[in-house]
Amino acid sequence: MPVKILMVCLGNICRSPLAEGLLAAKLPKDKFFVDSAGTGSYHIGKHPDQRSVLTAQKNGLDITYQKARQFTPKDFEEFDYIYVMDNTNYDDVMELAKKEEHKKKVQLILDDLFPGDNVDVPDPYYGLQNGFDMIYEMLDETCDILAKKLIEKHQ
Ligand code: 4NP
């Protein structure tokens, strides 16, 4: 059984698709499965935002195959780790967690990069392309740390 990791943002079209693509590319596919979801329902079934696709492409990463879906409480059973992009996502996901073991799975994705500072991956949706490039860099850095930790823990 692979270790399963879920990336969560609001729409599942900007931030979490990049996080999914980045972490998946840093982990061995036979041991890890990475997916993403949104707390909101607005974009279900849509491919990632063109600006996320472009930023990923510029960095040699293909995320075009992804399709948005909504986070469901079943994901607490299904996934071993749930990384949320910002504090609002954290509150929304935690509100759905009814068991302590489920709550323990949820972490802000930048916690490993900025421990204890509760830093958000800023929502780039209403901004320009450079906002997507900026969050890509943050996610790339934190996913390097996450991948290293996950591989060490589950090898
Ligand atoms: P994401 O960005 O949560 O990173 O996918 C957003 C996408 C869509 C909306 C907000 C944020 N929206 O309001 O539709």
Backbone and ligand atoms as CSV (ligand in chain L), in Angstrom:
chain,resi,resn,atom,element,x,y,z
A,1,MET,N,N,0.843,-1.212,0.000
A,1,MET,CA,C,0.000,0.000,0.000
A,1,MET,C,C,0.873,1.256,0.000
A,2,PRO,N,N,0.671,2.137,-0.969
A,2,PRO,CA,C,1.468,3.371,-0.959
A,2,PRO,C,C,1.059,4.300,0.181
A,3,VAL,N,N,1.982,5.177,0.572
A,3,VAL,CA,C,1.663,6.247,1.513
A,3,VAL,C,C,0.900,7.309,0.720
A,4,LYS,N,N,-0.244,7.747,1.270
A,4,LYS,CA,C,-1.098,8.658,0.501
A,4,LYS,C,C,-1.106,10.067,1.095
A,5,ILE,N,N,-0.886,11.039,0.213
A,5,ILE,CA,C,-0.746,12.433,0.628
A,5,ILE,C,C,-1.747,13.290,-0.153
A,6,LEU,N,N,-2.475,14.137,0.560
A,6,LEU,CA,C,-3.463,15.000,-0.088
A,6,LEU,C,C,-3.114,16.475,0.114
A,7,MET,N,N,-3.096,17.224,-0.987
A,7,MET,CA,C,-2.873,18.675,-0.960
A,7,MET,C,C,-4.228,19.371,-1.049
A,8,VAL,N,N,-4.465,20.357,-0.181
A,8,VAL,CA,C,-5.790,20.997,-0.154
A,8,VAL,C,C,-5.675,22.527,-0.227
A,9,CYS,N,N,-6.474,23.120,-1.120
A,9,CYS,CA,C,-6.651,24.582,-1.129
A,9,CYS,C,C,-8.139,24.877,-1.254
A,10,LEU,N,N,-8.513,26.063,-1.687
A,10,LEU,CA,C,-9.939,26.405,-1.779
A,10,LEU,C,C,-10.564,25.859,-3.068
A,11,GLY,N,N,-9.990,26.230,-4.209
A,11,GLY,CA,C,-10.628,25.882,-5.486
A,11,GLY,C,C,-10.105,24.613,-6.142
A,12,ASN,N,N,-8.924,24.143,-5.697
A,12,ASN,CA,C,-8.223,23.008,-6.323
A,12,ASN,C,C,-7.905,23.281,-7.794
A,13,ILE,N,N,-7.679,24.570,-8.125
A,13,ILE,CA,C,-7.259,24.876,-9.499
A,13,ILE,C,C,-5.967,25.700,-9.560
A,14,CYS,N,N,-5.549,26.311,-8.448
A,14,CYS,CA,C,-4.323,27.138,-8.482
A,14,CYS,C,C,-3.186,26.543,-7.647
A,15,ARG,N,N,-3.349,26.553,-6.313
A,15,ARG,CA,C,-2.236,26.173,-5.434
A,15,ARG,C,C,-2.052,24.667,-5.274
A,16,SER,N,N,-3.120,23.958,-4.878
A,16,SER,CA,C,-2.935,22.527,-4.591
A,16,SER,C,C,-2.563,21.691,-5.826
A,17,PRO,N,N,-2.986,22.074,-7.060
A,17,PRO,CA,C,-2.479,21.305,-8.213
A,17,PRO,C,C,-0.965,21.427,-8.369
A,18,LEU,N,N,-0.424,22.641,-8.092
A,18,LEU,CA,C,1.038,22.807,-8.149
A,18,LEU,C,C,1.704,21.976,-7.058
A,19,ALA,N,N,1.127,22.025,-5.849
A,19,ALA,CA,C,1.702,21.259,-4.734
A,19,ALA,C,C,1.671,19.762,-5.039
A,20,GLU,N,N,0.553,19.304,-5.615
A,20,GLU,CA,C,0.445,17.879,-5.983
A,20,GLU,C,C,1.528,17.500,-6.995
A,21,GLY,N,N,1.634,18.297,-8.061
A,21,GLY,CA,C,2.598,17.978,-9.120
A,21,GLY,C,C,4.024,18.007,-8.605
A,22,LEU,N,N,4.328,19.025,-7.791
A,22,LEU,CA,C,5.683,19.172,-7.265
A,22,LEU,C,C,6.070,18.013,-6.356
A,23,LEU,N,N,5.214,17.696,-5.371
A,23,LEU,CA,C,5.584,16.645,-4.425
A,23,LEU,C,C,5.639,15.285,-5.133
A,24,ALA,N,N,4.675,15.037,-6.016
A,24,ALA,CA,C,4.660,13.745,-6.740
A,24,ALA,C,C,5.965,13.551,-7.514
A,25,ALA,N,N,6.478,14.643,-8.093
A,25,ALA,CA,C,7.706,14.550,-8.889
A,25,ALA,C,C,8.944,14.295,-8.029
A,26,LYS,N,N,8.834,14.563,-6.725
A,26,LYS,CA,C,9.987,14.396,-5.825
A,26,LYS,C,C,9.969,13.063,-5.076
A,27,LEU,N,N,8.888,12.283,-5.256
A,27,LEU,CA,C,8.747,11.024,-4.505
A,27,LEU,C,C,8.718,9.821,-5.450
A,28,PRO,N,N,9.234,8.675,-5.000
A,28,PRO,CA,C,9.132,7.473,-5.842
A,28,PRO,C,C,7.676,7.020,-5.981
A,29,LYS,N,N,7.268,6.793,-7.238
A,29,LYS,CA,C,5.847,6.513,-7.520
A,29,LYS,C,C,5.353,5.181,-6.967
A,30,ASP,N,N,6.265,4.239,-6.783
A,30,ASP,CA,C,5.820,2.930,-6.287
A,30,ASP,C,C,5.478,2.975,-4.792
A,31,LYS,N,N,5.982,3.956,-4.086
A,31,LYS,CA,C,5.758,4.007,-2.623
A,31,LYS,C,C,4.800,5.096,-2.179
A,32,PHE,N,N,4.592,6.114,-3.034
A,32,PHE,CA,C,3.777,7.264,-2.619
A,32,PHE,C,C,2.730,7.608,-3.673
A,33,PHE,N,N,1.546,8.032,-3.185
A,33,PHE,CA,C,0.482,8.526,-4.060
A,33,PHE,C,C,0.111,9.931,-3.597
A,34,VAL,N,N,0.113,10.892,-4.517
A,34,VAL,CA,C,-0.207,12.278,-4.165
A,34,VAL,C,C,-1.431,12.729,-4.957
A,35,ASP,N,N,-2.393,13.342,-4.248
A,35,ASP,CA,C,-3.619,13.835,-4.882
A,35,ASP,C,C,-3.878,15.247,-4.341
A,36,SER,N,N,-4.913,15.911,-4.872
A,36,SER,CA,C,-5.287,17.221,-4.323
A,36,SER,C,C,-6.791,17.397,-4.384
A,37,ALA,N,N,-7.283,18.343,-3.573
A,37,ALA,CA,C,-8.719,18.610,-3.500
A,37,ALA,C,C,-8.929,20.043,-3.029
A,38,GLY,N,N,-10.146,20.549,-3.230
A,38,GLY,CA,C,-10.488,21.897,-2.772
A,38,GLY,C,C,-11.563,21.831,-1.701
A,39,THR,N,N,-11.542,22.788,-0.783
A,39,THR,CA,C,-12.613,22.830,0.217
A,39,THR,C,C,-13.904,23.342,-0.425
A,40,GLY,N,N,-13.775,24.125,-1.502
A,40,GLY,CA,C,-14.953,24.669,-2.187
A,40,GLY,C,C,-15.385,23.790,-3.348
A,41,SER,N,N,-16.588,24.077,-3.857
A,41,SER,CA,C,-17.146,23.231,-4.926
A,41,SER,C,C,-17.191,23.943,-6.282
A,42,TYR,N,N,-16.748,25.218,-6.322
A,42,TYR,CA,C,-16.948,26.022,-7.540
A,42,TYR,C,C,-16.326,25.432,-8.802
A,43,HIS,N,N,-15.210,24.741,-8.669
A,43,HIS,CA,C,-14.454,24.379,-9.880
A,43,HIS,C,C,-14.372,22.874,-10.114
A,44,ILE,N,N,-15.279,22.114,-9.495
A,44,ILE,CA,C,-15.243,20.654,-9.624
A,44,ILE,C,C,-15.200,20.246,-11.102
A,45,GLY,N,N,-14.280,19.332,-11.429
A,45,GLY,CA,C,-14.182,18.804,-12.793
A,45,GLY,C,C,-13.319,19.622,-13.727
A,46,LYS,N,N,-12.885,20.809,-13.262
A,46,LYS,CA,C,-12.070,21.664,-14.145
A,46,LYS,C,C,-10.583,21.317,-14.052
A,47,HIS,N,N,-9.878,21.549,-15.149
A,47,HIS,CA,C,-8.426,21.410,-15.145
A,47,HIS,C,C,-7.829,22.609,-14.405
A,48,PRO,N,N,-6.543,22.497,-14.008
A,48,PRO,CA,C,-5.924,23.621,-13.289
A,48,PRO,C,C,-5.993,24.934,-14.093
A,49,ASP,N,N,-6.011,26.048,-13.364
A,49,ASP,CA,C,-5.976,27.391,-13.941
A,49,ASP,C,C,-4.783,27.499,-14.912
A,50,GLN,N,N,-5.012,28.165,-16.054
A,50,GLN,CA,C,-3.974,28.290,-17.094
A,50,GLN,C,C,-2.689,28.912,-16.545
A,51,ARG,N,N,-2.834,29.776,-15.539
A,51,ARG,CA,C,-1.634,30.427,-14.988
A,51,ARG,C,C,-0.796,29.437,-14.171
A,52,SER,N,N,-1.458,28.511,-13.470
A,52,SER,CA,C,-0.717,27.449,-12.771
A,52,SER,C,C,-0.065,26.510,-13.785
A,53,VAL,N,N,-0.811,26.202,-14.844
A,53,VAL,CA,C,-0.286,25.318,-15.889
A,53,VAL,C,C,0.973,25.928,-16.506
A,54,LEU,N,N,0.929,27.245,-16.786
A,54,LEU,CA,C,2.061,27.926,-17.420
A,54,LEU,C,C,3.282,27.964,-16.493
A,55,THR,N,N,3.040,28.330,-15.234
A,55,THR,CA,C,4.150,28.351,-14.264
A,55,THR,C,C,4.786,26.968,-14.149
A,56,ALA,N,N,3.943,25.939,-14.085
A,56,ALA,CA,C,4.464,24.568,-13.996
A,56,ALA,C,C,5.275,24.231,-15.249
A,57,GLN,N,N,4.710,24.552,-16.411
A,57,GLN,CA,C,5.394,24.251,-17.678
A,57,GLN,C,C,6.761,24.915,-17.761
A,58,LYS,N,N,6.829,26.161,-17.311
A,58,LYS,CA,C,8.112,26.890,-17.335
A,58,LYS,C,C,9.179,26.170,-16.511
A,59,ASN,N,N,8.682,25.374,-15.537
A,59,ASN,CA,C,9.600,24.642,-14.660
A,59,ASN,C,C,9.673,23.152,-15.006
A,60,GLY,N,N,9.163,22.806,-16.188
A,60,GLY,CA,C,9.263,21.420,-16.661
A,60,GLY,C,C,8.305,20.460,-15.999
A,61,LEU,N,N,7.201,20.979,-15.449
A,61,LEU,CA,C,6.246,20.138,-14.729
A,61,LEU,C,C,4.895,20.169,-15.457
A,62,ASP,N,N,4.328,18.990,-15.705
A,62,ASP,CA,C,3.024,18.919,-16.371
A,62,ASP,C,C,1.930,18.659,-15.338
A,63,ILE,N,N,0.985,19.605,-15.221
A,63,ILE,CA,C,-0.140,19.375,-14.296
A,63,ILE,C,C,-1.482,19.370,-15.050
A,64,THR,N,N,-1.408,19.351,-16.383
A,64,THR,CA,C,-2.628,19.498,-17.198
A,64,THR,C,C,-3.601,18.334,-17.043
A,65,TYR,N,N,-3.089,17.170,-16.637
A,65,TYR,CA,C,-3.938,15.976,-16.498
A,65,TYR,C,C,-4.877,16.069,-15.294
A,66,GLN,N,N,-4.593,16.983,-14.351
A,66,GLN,CA,C,-5.361,17.019,-13.101
A,66,GLN,C,C,-6.763,17.576,-13.308
A,67,LYS,N,N,-7.689,17.129,-12.445
A,67,LYS,CA,C,-9.058,17.653,-12.459
A,67,LYS,C,C,-9.496,17.957,-11.040
A,68,ALA,N,N,-10.147,19.112,-10.861
A,68,ALA,CA,C,-10.523,19.547,-9.516
A,68,ALA,C,C,-11.618,18.663,-8.917
A,69,ARG,N,N,-11.492,18.427,-7.640
A,69,ARG,CA,C,-12.548,17.740,-6.891
A,69,ARG,C,C,-12.662,18.398,-5.525
A,70,GLN,N,N,-13.748,18.105,-4.841
A,70,GLN,CA,C,-13.960,18.709,-3.522
A,70,GLN,C,C,-13.485,17.761,-2.430
A,71,PHE,N,N,-12.896,18.335,-1.393
A,71,PHE,CA,C,-12.503,17.556,-0.213
A,71,PHE,C,C,-13.740,16.952,0.439
A,72,THR,N,N,-13.640,15.700,0.860
A,72,THR,CA,C,-14.758,15.080,1.590
A,72,THR,C,C,-14.226,14.429,2.873
A,73,PRO,N,N,-15.089,14.266,3.889
A,73,PRO,CA,C,-14.625,13.639,5.139
A,73,PRO,C,C,-14.017,12.250,4.920
A,74,LYS,N,N,-14.394,11.571,3.826
A,74,LYS,CA,C,-13.788,10.261,3.523
A,74,LYS,C,C,-12.277,10.363,3.320
A,75,ASP,N,N,-11.831,11.555,2.906
A,75,ASP,CA,C,-10.393,11.746,2.679
A,75,ASP,C,C,-9.579,11.555,3.963
A,76,PHE,N,N,-10.206,11.758,5.114
A,76,PHE,CA,C,-9.495,11.532,6.380
A,76,PHE,C,C,-9.128,10.063,6.560
A,77,GLU,N,N,-9.979,9.169,6.045
A,77,GLU,CA,C,-9.701,7.727,6.138
A,77,GLU,C,C,-8.691,7.327,5.069
A,78,GLU,N,N,-8.883,7.918,3.899
A,78,GLU,CA,C,-8.147,7.528,2.693
A,78,GLU,C,C,-6.666,7.944,2.722
A,79,PHE,N,N,-6.385,9.126,3.292
A,79,PHE,CA,C,-5.043,9.700,3.186
A,79,PHE,C,C,-4.297,9.657,4.522
A,80,ASP,N,N,-2.974,9.543,4.412
A,80,ASP,CA,C,-2.117,9.499,5.606
A,80,ASP,C,C,-1.687,10.899,6.036
A,81,TYR,N,N,-1.523,11.787,5.066
A,81,TYR,CA,C,-1.095,13.168,5.343
A,81,TYR,C,C,-1.970,14.126,4.540
A,82,ILE,N,N,-2.416,15.195,5.195
A,82,ILE,CA,C,-3.230,16.209,4.517
A,82,ILE,C,C,-2.546,17.564,4.711
A,83,TYR,N,N,-2.021,18.123,3.622
A,83,TYR,CA,C,-1.342,19.416,3.693
A,83,TYR,C,C,-2.233,20.502,3.123
A,84,VAL,N,N,-2.544,21.502,3.954
A,84,VAL,CA,C,-3.410,22.598,3.517
A,84,VAL,C,C,-2.561,23.829,3.201
A,85,MET,N,N,-3.053,24.653,2.269
A,85,MET,CA,C,-2.268,25.789,1.770
A,85,MET,C,C,-2.334,27.006,2.675
A,86,ASP,N,N,-3.494,27.230,3.358
A,86,ASP,CA,C,-3.578,28.424,4.211
A,86,ASP,C,C,-4.412,28.158,5.465
A,87,ASN,N,N,-4.457,29.159,6.316
A,87,ASN,CA,C,-5.135,28.992,7.612
A,87,ASN,C,C,-6.644,28.822,7.469
A,88,THR,N,N,-7.236,29.399,6.424
A,88,THR,CA,C,-8.678,29.201,6.186
A,88,THR,C,C,-8.946,27.760,5.766
A,89,ASN,N,N,-8.104,27.243,4.867
A,89,ASN,CA,C,-8.235,25.833,4.484
A,89,ASN,C,C,-8.102,24.948,5.731
A,90,TYR,N,N,-7.157,25.330,6.600
A,90,TYR,CA,C,-6.927,24.557,7.827
A,90,TYR,C,C,-8.196,24.511,8.676
A,91,ASP,N,N,-8.804,25.681,8.893
A,91,ASP,CA,C,-10.025,25.740,9.709
A,91,ASP,C,C,-11.159,24.945,9.053
A,92,ASP,N,N,-11.300,25.077,7.732
A,92,ASP,CA,C,-12.393,24.390,7.019
A,92,ASP,C,C,-12.234,22.863,7.080
A,93,VAL,N,N,-10.998,22.404,6.927
A,93,VAL,CA,C,-10.757,20.961,6.978
A,93,VAL,C,C,-10.917,20.437,8.406
A,94,MET,N,N,-10.378,21.192,9.372
A,94,MET,CA,C,-10.459,20.751,10.776
A,94,MET,C,C,-11.900,20.682,11.272
A,95,GLU,N,N,-12.743,21.526,10.717
A,95,GLU,CA,C,-14.145,21.513,11.121
A,95,GLU,C,C,-14.824,20.198,10.712
A,96,LEU,N,N,-14.308,19.589,9.645
A,96,LEU,CA,C,-14.885,18.323,9.174
A,96,LEU,C,C,-14.282,17.110,9.884
A,97,ALA,N,N,-13.176,17.337,10.612
A,97,ALA,CA,C,-12.494,16.221,11.291
A,97,ALA,C,C,-13.174,15.945,12.625
A,98,LYS,N,N,-13.696,14.736,12.770
A,98,LYS,CA,C,-14.418,14.409,14.008
A,98,LYS,C,C,-13.573,13.565,14.970
A,99,LYS,N,N,-12.492,12.983,14.454
A,99,LYS,CA,C,-11.652,12.129,15.308
A,99,LYS,C,C,-10.276,12.760,15.485
A,100,GLU,N,N,-9.691,12.515,16.650
A,100,GLU,CA,C,-8.365,13.056,16.941
A,100,GLU,C,C,-7.332,12.556,15.917
A,101,GLU,N,N,-7.429,11.282,15.535
A,101,GLU,CA,C,-6.454,10.714,14.580
A,101,GLU,C,C,-6.566,11.404,13.213
A,102,HIS,N,N,-7.739,11.907,12.887
A,102,HIS,CA,C,-7.915,12.632,11.620
A,102,HIS,C,C,-7.308,14.026,11.721
A,103,LYS,N,N,-7.546,14.679,12.846
A,103,LYS,CA,C,-7.001,16.040,13.047
A,103,LYS,C,C,-5.477,16.026,12.968
A,104,LYS,N,N,-4.882,14.948,13.474
A,104,LYS,CA,C,-3.414,14.853,13.508
A,104,LYS,C,C,-2.805,14.789,12.106
A,105,LYS,N,N,-3.616,14.407,11.119
A,105,LYS,CA,C,-3.095,14.285,9.756
A,105,LYS,C,C,-2.956,15.626,9.048
A,106,VAL,N,N,-3.585,16.671,9.608
A,106,VAL,CA,C,-3.687,17.959,8.909
A,106,VAL,C,C,-2.571,18.907,9.331
A,107,GLN,N,N,-1.882,19.462,8.332
A,107,GLN,CA,C,-0.780,20.392,8.616
A,107,GLN,C,C,-0.721,21.478,7.544
A,108,LEU,N,N,-0.371,22.696,7.945
A,108,LEU,CA,C,-0.100,23.768,6.971
A,108,LEU,C,C,1.139,23.373,6.168
A,109,ILE,N,N,1.064,23.499,4.847
A,109,ILE,CA,C,2.168,22.976,4.027
A,109,ILE,C,C,3.471,23.743,4.244
A,110,LEU,N,N,3.385,25.023,4.648
A,110,LEU,CA,C,4.628,25.786,4.854
A,110,LEU,C,C,5.209,25.633,6.259
A,111,ASP,N,N,4.584,24.793,7.091
A,111,ASP,CA,C,5.072,24.603,8.464
A,111,ASP,C,C,6.496,24.064,8.535
A,112,ASP,N,N,6.883,23.264,7.540
A,112,ASP,CA,C,8.244,22.723,7.565
A,112,ASP,C,C,9.278,23.747,7.108
A,113,LEU,N,N,8.815,24.726,6.318
A,113,LEU,CA,C,9.719,25.766,5.824
A,113,LEU,C,C,9.835,26.910,6.847
A,114,PHE,N,N,8.701,27.248,7.479
A,114,PHE,CA,C,8.651,28.328,8.483
A,114,PHE,C,C,8.009,27.787,9.756
A,115,PRO,N,N,8.721,26.931,10.499
A,115,PRO,CA,C,8.097,26.247,11.632
A,115,PRO,C,C,7.506,27.219,12.662
A,116,GLY,N,N,6.272,26.946,13.031
A,116,GLY,CA,C,5.628,27.695,14.096
A,116,GLY,C,C,5.099,29.072,13.713
A,117,ASP,N,N,5.283,29.499,12.452
A,117,ASP,CA,C,4.879,30.857,12.058
A,117,ASP,C,C,3.501,30.931,11.386
A,118,ASN,N,N,2.863,29.781,11.174
A,118,ASN,CA,C,1.521,29.748,10.547
A,118,ASN,C,C,1.441,30.538,9.244
A,119,VAL,N,N,2.413,30.352,8.376
A,119,VAL,CA,C,2.470,31.118,7.122
A,119,VAL,C,C,1.549,30.498,6.057
A,120,ASP,N,N,0.775,31.354,5.380
A,120,ASP,CA,C,-0.104,30.920,4.282
A,120,ASP,C,C,0.648,30.884,2.955
A,121,VAL,N,N,0.249,29.959,2.072
A,121,VAL,CA,C,0.573,30.104,0.653
A,121,VAL,C,C,-0.489,31.070,0.128
A,122,PRO,N,N,-0.107,32.305,-0.274
A,122,PRO,CA,C,-1.130,33.287,-0.630
A,122,PRO,C,C,-1.956,32.836,-1.832
A,123,ASP,N,N,-3.259,33.151,-1.781
A,123,ASP,CA,C,-4.157,32.785,-2.872
A,123,ASP,C,C,-3.843,33.665,-4.085
A,124,PRO,N,N,-3.388,33.068,-5.199
A,124,PRO,CA,C,-2.953,33.879,-6.341
A,124,PRO,C,C,-4.083,34.172,-7.338
A,125,TYR,N,N,-5.304,33.682,-7.051
A,125,TYR,CA,C,-6.385,33.653,-8.045
A,125,TYR,C,C,-6.696,35.023,-8.639
A,126,TYR,N,N,-6.746,36.061,-7.803
A,126,TYR,CA,C,-7.114,37.387,-8.301
A,126,TYR,C,C,-5.905,38.227,-8.698
A,127,GLY,N,N,-4.734,37.596,-8.737
A,127,GLY,CA,C,-3.514,38.330,-9.079
A,127,GLY,C,C,-2.999,38.001,-10.470
A,128,LEU,N,N,-1.726,38.317,-10.678
A,128,LEU,CA,C,-1.104,38.148,-11.990
A,128,LEU,C,C,-0.213,36.904,-12.011
A,129,GLN,N,N,0.371,36.640,-13.186
A,129,GLN,CA,C,1.211,35.462,-13.370
A,129,GLN,C,C,2.353,35.402,-12.342
A,130,ASN,N,N,2.919,36.558,-11.998
A,130,ASN,CA,C,4.070,36.520,-11.076
A,130,ASN,C,C,3.696,35.963,-9.699
A,131,GLY,N,N,2.421,36.098,-9.316
A,131,GLY,CA,C,1.966,35.499,-8.055
A,131,GLY,C,C,2.043,33.983,-8.110
A,132,PHE,N,N,1.786,33.426,-9.273
A,132,PHE,CA,C,1.861,31.975,-9.451
A,132,PHE,C,C,3.318,31.511,-9.417
A,133,ASP,N,N,4.199,32.330,-10.033
A,133,ASP,CA,C,5.630,31.990,-10.003
A,133,ASP,C,C,6.153,32.024,-8.565
A,134,MET,N,N,5.660,32.993,-7.788
A,134,MET,CA,C,6.110,33.122,-6.397
A,134,MET,C,C,5.664,31.926,-5.544
A,135,ILE,N,N,4.388,31.539,-5.700
A,135,ILE,CA,C,3.947,30.407,-4.868
A,135,ILE,C,C,4.609,29.109,-5.318
A,136,TYR,N,N,4.946,29.021,-6.615
A,136,TYR,CA,C,5.668,27.837,-7.088
A,136,TYR,C,C,6.991,27.689,-6.332
A,137,GLU,N,N,7.700,28.794,-6.182
A,137,GLU,CA,C,9.002,28.759,-5.488
A,137,GLU,C,C,8.840,28.328,-4.025
A,138,MET,N,N,7.815,28.883,-3.359
A,138,MET,CA,C,7.564,28.512,-1.947
A,138,MET,C,C,7.234,27.028,-1.848
A,139,LEU,N,N,6.369,26.570,-2.751
A,139,LEU,CA,C,5.930,25.168,-2.707
A,139,LEU,C,C,7.079,24.224,-3.058
A,140,ASP,N,N,7.920,24.651,-3.999
A,140,ASP,CA,C,9.062,23.831,-4.382
A,140,ASP,C,C,9.987,23.632,-3.182
A,141,GLU,N,N,10.255,24.718,-2.471
A,141,GLU,CA,C,11.153,24.650,-1.304
A,141,GLU,C,C,10.569,23.759,-0.205
A,142,THR,N,N,9.300,23.965,0.093
A,142,THR,CA,C,8.720,23.194,1.201
A,142,THR,C,C,8.542,21.723,0.800
A,143,CYS,N,N,8.262,21.472,-0.486
A,143,CYS,CA,C,8.108,20.081,-0.934
A,143,CYS,C,C,9.445,19.332,-0.926
A,144,ASP,N,N,10.546,20.062,-1.120
A,144,ASP,CA,C,11.872,19.430,-0.981
A,144,ASP,C,C,12.035,18.876,0.438
A,145,ILE,N,N,11.647,19.690,1.416
A,145,ILE,CA,C,11.767,19.272,2.816
A,145,ILE,C,C,10.806,18.118,3.108
A,146,LEU,N,N,9.556,18.272,2.642
A,146,LEU,CA,C,8.552,17.228,2.876
A,146,LEU,C,C,8.974,15.905,2.262
A,147,ALA,N,N,9.447,15.957,1.020
A,147,ALA,CA,C,9.830,14.724,0.323
A,147,ALA,C,C,10.950,14.010,1.091
A,148,LYS,N,N,11.925,14.787,1.553
A,148,LYS,CA,C,13.045,14.216,2.289
A,148,LYS,C,C,12.538,13.524,3.563
A,149,LYS,N,N,11.661,14.222,4.291
A,149,LYS,CA,C,11.111,13.660,5.539
A,149,LYS,C,C,10.288,12.407,5.278
A,150,LEU,N,N,9.447,12.454,4.252
A,150,LEU,CA,C,8.568,11.327,3.941
A,150,LEU,C,C,9.379,10.103,3.527
A,151,ILE,N,N,10.399,10.339,2.698
A,151,ILE,CA,C,11.224,9.223,2.238
A,151,ILE,C,C,11.975,8.607,3.431
A,152,GLU,N,N,12.515,9.460,4.299
A,152,GLU,CA,C,13.215,8.964,5.487
A,152,GLU,C,C,12.284,8.141,6.378
A,153,LYS,N,N,11.069,8.638,6.562
A,153,LYS,CA,C,10.123,7.982,7.466
A,153,LYS,C,C,9.574,6.669,6.912
A,154,HIS,N,N,9.418,6.590,5.596
A,154,HIS,CA,C,8.716,5.440,5.018
A,154,HIS,C,C,9.592,4.550,4.153
A,155,GLN,N,N,10.892,4.709,4.234
A,155,GLN,CA,C,11.744,3.882,3.363
A,155,GLN,C,C,11.802,2.440,3.858
L,1,4NP,P1,P,-6.939,27.951,-5.187
L,1,4NP,O1,O,-7.324,29.396,-5.767
L,1,4NP,O2,O,-7.688,27.803,-3.889
L,1,4NP,O3,O,-5.466,28.041,-4.996
L,1,4NP,O4,O,-7.359,26.938,-6.239
L,1,4NP,C1,C,-8.645,29.828,-5.938
L,1,4NP,C2,C,-9.350,29.422,-7.035
L,1,4NP,C3,C,-10.641,29.893,-7.221
L,1,4NP,C4,C,-11.205,30.766,-6.306
L,1,4NP,C5,C,-10.473,31.175,-5.207
L,1,4NP,C6,C,-9.186,30.694,-5.024
L,1,4NP,N1,N,-12.503,31.273,-6.523
L,1,4NP,O5,O,-12.953,32.094,-5.726
L,1,4NP,O6,O,-13.177,30.868,-7.475
